[in-house]
């Protein structure tokens, strides 16, 4: 068949090839393997036809123009986030109005307003250049940062003199996900980067990250290799350095359940001292005033904090500061001679101030149920900054005085939302095996729970990621149209510690899908909605989640939004950076892991003769994390096998990636398409709610 032939709802058909693999004695058909090659002319022609078909469908939905106007207003609410304090200077991200990308600003200690440092909006007219990461020097005099284009996240490192705003000549490519640790005098830094393409076998440039040292003004190709040679190619690295610049801590991460620690004395040679090796647990550390602080979940799934002298880093010298408690200890910082402990309590943030011996003193008052996304401060200064958001509280940076306990707003995004008209509930429900799962449910106050409310359920459930209250800019638009929104805290995440994570990874992955399906059943059973009014949405690992849900329980949902998804779980690890995820999912190369992957892989569980819910697959050509092949293959298969008349649509974005760095203009386009699709399926009259 060619793309001129039509299938589901007039969608362009895809050629069917007789491709069959034999894996561990099982015959595996893959009729759309040809769609894996996104550079092939026939694939590009088919994608173009699919995009045209999707656009025609969405543009024909009544109320789309009114919806877009509402979304433009909602999504243009700004951003302030990720504060860092260095040498009395405060660095943070800021976006205002219709800016496509956040900019990096700095505020001097006595200045009432911030000063612009890095504006990626000036680099490309279409707004597709993005600031990926950034790290000031200890005294705040210099800044290293990474910029990528078209959402590919393949950063190039730049160096900026903060006082003058002028760039230093140093530029270093291949610094995706780079971690940077400056020397105290600012003369150079330790950093991580990937190999230059062509110096390693094809595909391996996505792995083999290494630690190097760069002295300002030197040719980066001559930078000294510090660490990483001969190690697992999928290892990724995080760096911290002591305030005196002497001690470099290297965190070597293998997946999302294991990290090793190493120590380097920069005043001597490049000899790296192991702190923790070969342990199946997470460890992170920082050196402050000669003391090594170590946070770990080894023997403590909800984490505990230790301290030892930096000169005696071996385990027998560790002293327990903060034992494991009822709630998850996410992170720590030393600020103003105190410990700042960041906790998760039932998937919401809490900040506790303790002594350097770990004794709890007081709690920082937070405005409501929400999330603390960044904690910043310096050991010798009393100022603590932290980012806070909630479902209806726009991004805010708070300032807390460690010595006096005074709390005020450092900077806040202005929003016209009347939060008094909305309600957030945290509910609990049983999963298939009886495990209690928490979920946030949002709606307008006084809503009638008669089972007829259009409802959107989302979740993630993987990679130790916590789904906590966040500022969903489009949420008021949905709730004002009579909608309900729900966010489930599924196993596989970090909301309740490592046991929660482990219960949703590898051979336990089906628990995540069961948790999500049980959330949908709860919403129906409690009268929030019914299957004809229920949509689900998820992205990346969450795309896998909704892909599994739609193949396992197609009758439970009316609509599915599957964003930048993983869907072919037997071949996923062969593409882009996906070998990094084998510790989380497993690999079909292993016979036992093949068994559980094959059992839930959405692409391999689409059945003939089944009525599937309306589904919108979204992906992007420049996605360098999850290959767009997953969405292409699944859309073709579902279009061919769906016996119902519900539309199966594919939307492929150009000059965009997995989501990070997507310009506001493209976000508005995509959100308009998604909410148009969801509203059309659930019977939302956008025209009526625009009046």
N, C-alpha and C positions, 0 to 999 in steps of 0.2 A: 504493500500500500504506500501511497505517497501523501504528502501534506495536502493535496487537493481533495482527498477523500475526507468526509466528515464522520465523526463519531458522536460521543455524548454532547447533546445540545448544540450540535454544529461545530464542535471543536475539531481542529485539524487532526487527522489520524496520524499515527506513527507507524513506520515500517516495522514489521515483525520478523525477527531473524531467529533461526533455529540454533540457538547457542545453549549448550548444556554442559555443565561441569559435574564432575564426580568428586564429591567431598566426603571423605570418611565413609565411603560406601553408600552415600545418598546422592541421587540424581537431582541437580539444581538447575532449573531452567532460568535463563536470563534473556528474554526476548528483546529487551531494549538496551542491550549493552552498547550498541552503536551510539546511544545518546550520552555516553560518558565523555566523548571527545568534544568539548565545547568549541574547539577551533575548526572543526570539520564544516565545510560549506553546507552539507545537508542538515547538520544539526542546527546551524545558525539560521537556515531557512525555516526549519520547523519551529524554532523558538520565536522567530519574527512573526510567523503565522499565529502562534499561540498568544503572543502579546497582543496582536491585533484583535483576536477573538475575545480575549479578556477585557480589553478596552471597550469594545463594542457593547459587551454585556453590562459593564459597570456604568458606562456613560448613558445607558438607557434607563437607569434607575431613577424614579422621581425623587426630587428633594436633594439630589447630589450637590447642586450649586449652593443651596442653603447650608448643607452640612459642611461643605468646604469652608464657607465663610466663618462658621462657628469654630472649626478646627484651626483655621489660621489664627484666630484670636487666642484660642486656648494654648496652642503649641508655641506661640510667640512669647509666652511668659518666660522670663529670663532664668539665669542660673548663676549661683555663686557656690563654689565647692573647693574641696581639697586644699585647705590652708596648710602652709608650712612656715615655720618661724626660723630664721637664720640671721644671726648678728643684729637683732633688733628690727629686721625687715620681715614683712609678712607677704608671702607670695600666695596667690590663689587664682583659680579660674573664674571667669565672668563672661556671661553672654547677655546681651540686651536686645530687646525687640526682634527685628528680623535678621539679625546677624546669623549667618550660616553656621559659623563655628565659634565655640568659646575662645576667648583670648586669655593670655596669661598676664596678670597685672602684679605690681608690687606696691605696697604702701610702706613708706618710711615711718619710723616710730612716732614722729611728731606731725606727720602729714594727715590732713583730714580726708583727702581723696587719693585713690590709687593712681598709679602711673602705668601706662601701657608698656609691656615688654615684648611680647610675641603675639603677632596678629596673623594667623594663617589665612584669614579672609583675603589678604592682599596678594596671596601667592597664585591663586587660580580664580578666574572670573566666575566659574560655576560653583565655587565654594568647596571643591572636593579635596583640597589640601587640608590635613588635620594635624593637630598637636597630639602626639601619641603619649608622651611621658615627659617628665622634666625633673631636674634635680639641682637645686642651688648648692654652692659651696658652703662650707661651715660658717663663714663670716658673711654670707649673702652677697659677696662681691662679684661672683661669677655664676653663670647658669649653663648647664648642659641640658639640651632638650632634643627630642626626636620628632621629625615630621615625615608623614607619608602621604601618598596621593591615591585618590579613587577608592579609598577604603581598604587598600591592600595591607595596611599595617606594617609595611616593610620600611621601617624608619631609617632615616639618615640623621646622624648625630650632629648637632651644631653647638657652638659655644658662644655665649654672649657676655660682654662686660656690662654688668647691671647698672653702674653709675652713669655711663655714657650712652648705653643702649646700642653700642656698636658691636658688630660681630667680630670675633677672632677668626682667623683664617681656617682654623681646624674644622674639618668635616670628616665624619667617619660613616661609611655605608654599612649595611647589613646589621643594623643595631635594633632589630625588632625585639620588643619586650626587654630592652636593655635595662640593666641595673647599674647605677653609677655611684661610686663612693670617692669623694674628693679628699686629697691630702689637705691637711690643715692650712698650709700656706697657699693653697690654690694653684700650685705649680703643675698639677697633674691629677689624674684620677684613675682608679680601677674601674673597669667596665666589662660588660659581657657583649659579645657579638657572635654572629654566625659566619661560616666560611664563605668566601667569595665563590659564586657559581663558576664552575669550570675547574676549580681546584679539588673538587670531590666528585664522586659519581653522581650522575643526574638524580635529583630528588633528595640527596643527602644534604644539600644546602639548607633544607628546612630543619635539620637536626644538627648535632655536633656543636652546640653552643660552647664557648670557651670564655675564660676570664683573662683579660689583658690589662697591661698598665700603659697609659698614654701620658706623655709629658707634653704640655702645651708647646706648640711650634714644631713638634717632630712630625715626620711622615708616618701616618698611621699604619702603613704596611710594614713598618719596622717595629711596631709595638711589641713589647716583651710578653710572651705567653706566661701566665701565672699558674693557671689551674684548668683542668678539664681534659687534658690529653689522655687517651686510653680509657676514658670512663664510658659508661652507658651513653650512646649517642642521643638518647631521648631525655637526658638530664637537663634541667633548667636551673638557673642560678639566681639567687638574691644576695645582695651585698649590703652590709652596714659597716660603718667605721666609727671608732671611738671619738669622742669630742676632742681629744688631744691628737688625733690623727695617727696614732701609733698602731692600733690593733684593728685589723680587718677581719670581720666575720663573714664567712662564706656559707650560705645555705644551699645545699644541693638537693633539688626536689626531683623525685622519681614518681610521677603520678601525683595523686591528691591524698595519699594516705601514708607517704613515706618521705622524710627529709633528713639528710645528714648535715652535720655541722663541722666546720673546720675554722682554724684560727691562724692568722698570719701576722707576725711581728714585722711591720714595715720598716722598723729602724735597723733591722739586721739584713736578712737575705730573703729569698723567696720560698723558704722552707715552710710548708703548710703543716700545721699540727692538727691531727684529728681530735675532735671533741666527742662526737658520736658517729659511729659508723655501723652499718649493717643491721639497724633496728627497724622493725616494721611499725614505725610511729612517726608523728610529726614533731619537729623541733624547730624553734626559732630563737634568736639570741641577739643581745646588744651589749656593748661594753660602755659603762658610764663610770667615770672616776675610778678606774682600775677594778671595777666589779663587773663580773660577767653574769647577766641575767638571762635565764633560759626558761622558755615557755614550752611545755610539752604535754601531749596526751598519752604518753607511755604510762600504762597502768592507771590512767585517769582519763576516761573518755571525754570528760568535760574540761580537761586541762588543769594544770597546776604550774606554779611559778617557783623556780629555784634561783639561788645566787651563790657564786663562789668567786674567789680571787681570780683575776685573769691569768695569773701566773700558776694557778693550780686548777686547770679546766677539767681534769678527769672526774668521772662520775662519783668516785668515793669522797670527793671534797664538796659536793653540792649540798647546800643547806636549803631546806624547804621554807619558802616565804609565804606562799599562798596555796593552801591545800585545795584539792578539788572540792567544789561545793555543789549545791543543788542545780546551779545554772552554769551555762557555758562561759568560760573566761576566754574572750576572743583575742584580746591583745592587751599590751601594757605600754606605758611610757613613763620616763622619769622627768618630771616637770617641777621646777621650784623646790627641789629637795624632797619631793613626795612621789609616791607611786600613783599613777592614774590607771585604773583597771576598768577595761571595757567589757561588759557582760551582755549576754543575750538571755533575757527572761521571757520564756514563752514567745520567742521570735520577735521580741521588741528590745530596744536598747536600754542599758543602765550604765551609768558612770559612777565609780566609787573612788574616793581619794583615800589612800592609805599611807602609812609611814614606810620608810625604806626597809623596815623589818617586816612589812606585810600586815601590820595591824590596821584594821579598818577604822576609819575616822568618821567619814561623812559621805553622803551621796550628793552628786550634782543634780539639782532639780531640773528635770526636762519638761518641756511644755505640755507634752501629751504622749500617747503611744506612738513611737516612731523609731527612726534609725539614726545612729551616729555613724557617719560614713568616713570620717577622718578625725584624728586627734593629733594636735600639734602643740609643741612647746619646747623649751630648752631647759636643761637641768639647773642652770644658774639663774633663771628668770621665773617670776611668779605667774606669768601670763599663760593660760591654757586656752587654745582655740579648738573648736570642733564644729564640724558640719552636721546639721540636723535637718531631716525631712520627715514628713508623714504624708498620709494619703491626701490630706487637705491643707497641710502646712507647706508653703513653698520653700525652696532651699534657703537656708539661713545659716550664717556663721555666727556662733555665740562666742563670747569672751568671758572667761571665768578667772577670777583672781584667787590663786591658790592660798594666799596668806589671809585674805579677808572673807572669802566665800561669796564675794559680789559677782553677780551674773548679769551681763547685758548683751545686747545685740551688736556685733561688730559690723555686719552687713547682711541685708535681707533683700530678697527679690520681692518686688511689689506685685500684688495680685488682687483682682477685683472679686475673687470668689467669696461668697457669703457662706462660710463654713457651718453656720448654725443650721442650715437646711439639710445637712447630710448626717448620716449615722454610720459608724463603724462598729461592727460586732466581731468579737473573737469567739468562735464556736468550736466544739469538739465533736468528732463523730468516729465510729468504729470502722476500721478497714476490714477487708475480707477475713483476715486472721485474728481479728479482735483488737489489734493495736489501735490506740487512740491517736487520732490525727487532729491537729489544730488547723483552723482556716479563718481568714479575715473575710467578712462579708460587708459590702458597702451598698447603700441605697439612700434615697431621700427619706427623710423622717415621715412617719405616718403612712408608709406604703402598705397597700393591702396585699397580704400574702394569700392569694387565691389560686396560685399555681399558674397564673397567666403572665407573669412578669418576664420580659425578655432578659435573659441572663447570660453573662459571659464568665466562664470559669477558666482560670489559668493556673499554671504551676511550672515547676522545673525539675526538682528531684534528682540531683546529681552533682558530682564534682565538689562536694563539700561546700556548696553555695547555699547561703541562707536567703530565703525569700521573706524579707521584712518589709514593714510599711515604707512605701516610696511615693514620690509625688508624680502621679500619673496625670499628665497635663490634659489628656483627652477625657479623663474620668468624669468631670462634671457635665460634659456634653452628653455622655451616655446616660448618666443618672438623671439629668434633666429631661431626657426622653422617656423616662419611666423604667430605665434599665436597672439591673442588679449586677454587681461585679463581685467576684469571689477569687481569692488567692489562697491556695492550699499549701501547707507546709509538709510536703511529701518526704518520705524516707529517701535517702540518697543525698539530702542536703546536710547542712551543718547546724540547723536550728537547735538540735538537742544532743549534740556531741558526736564523737566518732562512731559510737554504736549505731546511731541513727543513720550516719553516712554509710557504714558497712552494710546495713540492712537493706540498702538500695543500690548496691553496686555488684558487678560481676554476676555470679549465679543467683543473686538475690534481686536482680533488676525487676522481675515481675512484680515484686512488692510495690514498686513505684507506680506501676500502671494500676494495680489493685487499689492503691490509696486514692488515685485520681478518679477512677471509676466510682469508688465509694463516695467521694466528694459530690459527684454528679447525682448519685442516688440520694444522698442526704438532702441536697437542694430541692430535688423533686419531692421527696418524702415529707419535708418540712413546709411545703407549700410555697416556696419561693418561685418555682417555675415548673415546667413539664418538658418532656423531650422535644416537643414541637416548638418550644421557645428557648432552647438551650444551645448555646454555642460554646466551643472551647478554642483556646488559642495558646500557642507556645512557640518558642524560638530556640534554634540550635538543639541542645539536649532536650529542651522543651518541645521542639519540633518532633523529635523522636517520640516524646511522651504522647502528644496528640495523634501522631501517626499510629502508634500502638493502640491507643484508645479507639480510634475510628475503625481499625481492622478487627479489634476484639469485641467491641460493643457498638456496631454501627447504628442500631436502632435507638440508642440512648441519646443521640445528638442530632440536632437539625443542621448545624453548620460547624465547620472546622476551618480555622486559620492556622496553617502550618508554615512557619517562617524559618528560613535558612536551615532546613532540617537535615538530620541524619536519618536515613530510611533504609538503605541497603547495608545491613549490619554484617553481612558476610564478606563484603569487599571494601568497607569503609577505610580500613587501615592502609590501603594501598595508595591513598591520595593525599596530597598536600601535607599537612602536619599531623595527620590523624594517628600515626604511630604513638604520639604522645598520650593517646586516650586508651591504649590497650590496658594499662593498669586499672582503669575504671570499668571498661566494658568486657575485656577479654578479646581473643582473636579466633577467627574461624580456622586458623592454621592448627590449632589445638583441638583434638577430637572432643574433649569434654566441654570446652568453651563453645565450640561449634554447636553442640547440642542445645545449649540454652539460648545462644544467639539466633539460631534458626527458628526456635520456638516462638520468638516474639518479633523478629525482624519484619517491620511493616511491609516492605517490598515483597517479601516472600509469603505473606499471609493475606494477600488480596485474593478473594475467592470468586470464582465464577458464579453467576446466578444470585448475586447479593445486591440489595439496594443500599447504597452508601449515602451518607449525608453530603450535602453541598460542601465542597472543599475548595479553598483558595490556597495554593502553594505560592510562596514568595521566596525569591532567591536573588542573587546578584553576581554579575560576571566577574567582579574583582574579589570575590570572597576567597581569602587565602587560608581560611580555617576549615570550613565545611564546603566541599566541592559542590557546585550547583548541579552536578550530575544526579544527586539524590532526588531533588525536586523534579528534574526533567523525567527521570525514569518512572518515578511514582505517579506523576501526573498522567503520563502516557498509559501506564498499566491500569490505573483507576478509570480513566476515560473509556478504555476498551472493555473493561469487565463490569462496570456499573450497570445494573439492570433498571435502575430508577431514572427519573428525569431531572434529578438535582444536578446543577452545574458543577463540573470539575474544572477549575481554572488554574492557569499558570501565569505568574507575573515575574518576569526576569528583568531586574534593574540593570542599567548600564552605568559605568563609572561609579560603582558603589560596592561595598564589601559586606562583611558579616554584620555590620551595624555600627561599630565604633567609627567615629569620625564622619558619619553620614551628615551632609549639610541639611540645614533646616528646610530648605526648599524641597529636597527629596523626601524628607520626613513627612512634610505636609502632603505631598503627592501620594506617598504610600499609605499614610493613615486615612486619607480620604478614600482611597480604594478599599482598604480593609473595612472601615466602618460602613461604607456604602454596601459592601457585600454582606456584612453581618446584619445590618438593618433590613436589607431586602429579604433575607431569609427568615428573620424573626418577626417581620411585620411592623417595623418601626416607621412611622410617618415623619420623616425629617422636616418636611414642609410645615406640618402642623406645629412642631416643636420649635420652629424658627420664629414663629409669630409671638 
